[in-house]
């Protein structure tokens, strides 16, 4: 009985608070909504873990990019977290994002011999088509140039004719004015 009434009241109050907190945590654990939420999160985490095992984790990607610099790593990490948040519940967006990330990562690695061989084969197959397109373009360009030159010559010819006609009109008008002036001065 060494404790005073005030100390006993404080002990009772702190015990009451701990009990209240424990009861709240217990009711939260057994709440159907919370249980469903926890199971959903566990399933989501398992899926992300499986994806990371198959495709490599964001941390693996971050480690491979660490030589680029700390700021690039931080940006990649932020982007991965942002992508993860936005892709939740949208499989099409997740697929597009995964495709883009794969393209980005594949661009960081040198091409294999098979890829280089396929690229050269595609280039060899496309070269005749490119040559034909270039030739056709040059022919069209030459036709346009010829048509432009012909049009310019026609415009020049028409301009000369118009200038000649104006000169003749001017001379004729001047002659008429002279004749009128001389007839009115008589």
DAPE-V58540 format. One record per helix or strand. SS is the DSSP state (hx for helix, st for strand). FROM is the first residue (numbers start at 1). TO is the last residue. If there is no record, write none. Layout:
ss->SS from->FROM to->TO
ss->SS from->FROM to->TO
//
This chain:
ss->hx from->5 to->30
ss->hx from->32 to->55
ss->hx from->58 to->64
ss->hx from->66 to->68
ss->hx from->70 to->87
ss->hx from->91 to->108
ss->hx from->113 to->185
//
